[in-house]
Structure formats: C-alpha cells, structure tokens
C-alpha cells in the first residue's frame, strides 16, 4: 500500500527519473550548485550554516596520479580492459585524496566552477599533495 502511495506521489510530481536526473540544485540564499560534487551531499547542503566549501580541478589531480600517467604515456585505448583497470585505480586514488583533504574540514568539495553564490577555497594543490 505505501509503495503505491510512493508511486502516485511521483506521478503527481513528475517521474522519479526526472527528479533524480536534475543536475542543478538551488540552495537557499542564491547558491547554485551545477558541478559534480566529490565530497559531501549537495541535497543536504545548508548555506546558512556557513560550512566551508572547496573546489578542485579534477583534470589537474588526475594528471598527477601514476595510473593515469601510465594511460597517457602508453596511449592506452579508451574502452580497453587495461584502460578500465588503470582508470579504476586512478579513480580510487582520486577519491581517497579528496576524502583525506575534505574530512573534518569541508562540507562540500565541488569541481572547479561548479558552485556559485558561495565563498569557496581551491584545494587542487592540497589534493595533489595527498596522493
């Protein structure tokens, strides 16, 4: 019964896919989050609490990760098994560095240019140092 009510709620408001695929979140006080969030939750972000928010340039970070450097150096073809394995490793390193820098310091870490209307700190160099 409650599942039926859940489905009817989505039917009245729009499909679940439409709700989940929304890429822009408008937080109170004119804050707009349009970029990928690497740390924290944009849906629960409350600007009125004045938590620290950071940005990072993921391209700059990935270029410093050994697994990604190997992809570039060896010109490994995208979609190959070797490429996928190395990207999984590079992404694991990226996420670990983000978490290490963010934990206890930031409520959100967003890709560079992915948030407006709120003060941010660029932590790209700190994330690279954490690799």
C-alpha positions, 0 to 999 in steps of 0.5 A: 500500500505505501509503495503505491502511495510512493508511486502516485506521489511521483506521478503527481510530481513528475517521474522519479527519473526526472527528479533524480536526473536534475543536475542543478540544485538551488540552495537557499540564499542564491547558491547554485550548485551545477558541478559534480560534487566529490565530497559531501551531499549537495541535497543536504547542503545548508548555506546558512550554516556557513560550512566551508566549501572547496573546489578542485580541478579534477583534470589537474589531480588526475594528471598527477596520479601514476595510473593515469600517467601510465594511460597517457604515456602508453596511449592506452585505448579508451574502452580497453580492459587495461584502460578500465583497470588503470582508470579504476585505480586512478579513480580510487586514488582520486577519491581517497585524496579528496576524502583525506583533504575534505574530512573534518574540514569541508562540507562540500568539495565541488569541481572547479566552477561548479558552485556559485553564490558561495565563498569557496577555497581551491584545494587542487594543490592540497589534493595533489599533495595527498596522493 
